Amino acid sequence: MTRIGFTGGIISVLLGVITLITTSSINEIMPKIARIVFMTTTGSYSDVDYRMNFSYVNTIAFILIIVGIIFGAYCFISENKK
């Protein structure tokens, strides 16, 4: 049973890391795509207009990482005690 918990902890950490990488990538790529679009048209361009607020998603990702580390460590330690 502890191996399942350890695996679940690792999956939780990986999901959190993948979420953080995805949101960071989106915040870097979207302003560049918008700049390319505005090069072909007239109008004003500002990086701030195309940065998304992922604070809620990033908070959940950090919680997933922390819970995954704690749960994985607990399962790993409890398995080694047996």
N, C-alpha and C positions, 0 to 999 in steps of 0.2 A: 504494500500500500504506500510505503514511503517513496518508492521509485516513481509511482504515478504522481505524487505530490511534487517531487523534485523535477520531474518532466514538466508538470504544469507551471512551476515557478520559472523554469527556463523559457517556456513558451510565452509567459507573461512578460518577461524581460525583453524577449525578442520583439513582441508586438509593440511594446513601448518604444524601443529603439527605432523600429521601422516607422512608427508614427511620427517620431521627432524628425527623422531624416526626410520623410515625405513632406511635412509641413515646412521645413526649412527650404527644401527644394522648390516648393510652390512659391514661397515668398521671394526667392531669388529669380525664378524664371518668369513669373507673371509681369513684373515691370519691364523686363527686356522684350517680351512679346508685345506689350503695349507700345513701347518705344518704336518698334519696327512698324506697327500699324500706323502710328502717328507720323512716321516719315513719309508715308504715302498720301496722307490727308493733311488738311490744315486744321489747326486747333492747338490748344495748350496741353502740355504734357507735364505731369508731376509724378515722381516715384511714389509719393505718399498716397496718391489716389488708388494705386494698384497693389499696395501691401495689405494683406488680409490679417485680421486679428485672430490668431489661433491660440490665445492664452488659455481658454477653457480646454481645448483639445490637448495642448501641451501639458497642462496641469494633470489631466487624466493619464497621459503617457508617463509622466514622472511618478505618479502614484502606482501605476502598473509596474514600473521598474522597481520601485522600492518594495512593494508587496511581493513581487516575484523573487527578489534577492532574499528578503527575510524568510519567506516560505520555503524557498529552495535550501537555504542554509539550515533552517529548522529540520527539514526532512533529511538532509544529508547528515546532520549531527545525530539525530535520533536513530538513523540506520546504522551508524558506526558504533553506537552504544550497545546495540544488540549483539 
